[in-house]
């Protein structure tokens, strides 16, 4: 079973979902902007992705700049808490299969799960 953390307004997210569906898979689609993730869920995704919170941040977002998230002294937990509070900060899409996940940037990254 695949799960995609999806933003329908994002072309990369739409393209990734298209690749999954073209492979004959109907994933669980989580619209994370409408149903924000809590800090624990974000932490779990980071573990599955094998990356740090800073690597999942969308650095071009106004919430990134407005909250001075560039500050290197912010802890991993503080960054996760900001992503829980401001879900637009989360890079997308994220595709999960079991205990592994990939970031759909580029969308072809999802091919390892298909």
SULRABEL-V635739 format. One record per residue. N is the residue number from 1. OMEGA is omega in whole degrees, 0 to 359 (999 if undefined). Layout:
n: [N,N]
omega: [OMEGA,OMEGA]
//
This chain:
n: [1,2,3,4,5,6,7,8,9,10,11,12,13,14,15,16,17,18,19,20,21,22,23,24,25,26,27,28,29,30,31,32,33,34,35,36,37,38,39,40,41,42,43,44,45,46,47,48,49,50,51,52,53,54,55,56,57,58,59,60,61,62,63,64,65,66,67,68,69,70,71,72,73,74,75,76,77,78,79,80,81,82,83,84,85,86,87,88,89,90,91,92,93,94,95,96,97,98,99,100,101,102,103,104,105,106,107,108,109,110,111,112,113,114]
omega: [177,173,176,173,200,169,183,180,184,181,179,179,178,180,179,178,179,179,180,182,178,178,178,182,174,184,167,182,178,177,191,176,178,179,186,178,174,184,180,179,178,178,178,177,179,178,180,178,182,180,177,181,182,180,182,182,172,188,179,183,179,178,177,182,183,180,178,182,174,182,183,181,178,181,176,181,178,179,177,180,177,179,177,181,183,186,177,180,184,176,185,348,174,179,184,172,181,181,178,178,174,174,182,177,2,181,181,176,182,183,180,178,186,999]
//
